[in-house]
C-alpha cells in the first residue's frame, strides 16, 4: 500500500480543505522570517516584530512603493514602536504602539502613554495602541484596525482594498460584543 503525504498532493486537490500545500507554507515562513530579520534590529520586543511582520506583509500585498513601515519613530522626547509612512510626507500617517504589560500598566506609565498619544494627534499623526495580549491572541484584528484606519483616512484606494480582499487579508475588525443588561 502506497502512503500519500500532504507534500505530494497537488495544491488543486486541497482546494476543498483548509490545508495549504507544504511548499506554500514553507514559502510563507521564509517570507515572514526575512521580514522579521529586517525589522527586528529596530524593534524593542517580540510583539513589535510580530505585528510589524503582519503590517509589512499587508503592505507587500498592496504593492504601493510609496507606503513603508519603519520601526522606532522619534517625535519630541518619545519613541513610537512602528510607523507607517507615505512618501512625500514629512511625518508618518500612523504610529503603532505595542503595549506590553511590563511598561504600560502603572499610573505613571499610563499618563506618559496619554501624553505620547496626544503629541502624535497634535502633529496630525494617527496613534493606534494594541496590548501585548491583543497582538498575541488576535493579530489579524490588530492588522484589520490599522488597514481600516488607513482606508478611512484615504490612504488606501478601493483597488488596493480589493487586492487585500483577494489575498484573504481581513480589513475590518469584528464588531464589539455588547453586554446584555
Secondary structure, DSSP 8 states (H G I E B T S, - for coil): -----GGGS-GGGGTTSS---HHHHHHHHHHHHHHHHHHHTT-SSHHHHHHHHHHHHHHHHHT-TTEEEEEEEEETTEEEEEEEEETT-SS-SEEEEEE-GGGS-SHHHHHHHHHHHHHHHHTT-EEEEEEHHHHHH-HHHHHHHHHHHHHHTT-S-HHHHHHHHHTT---S---------
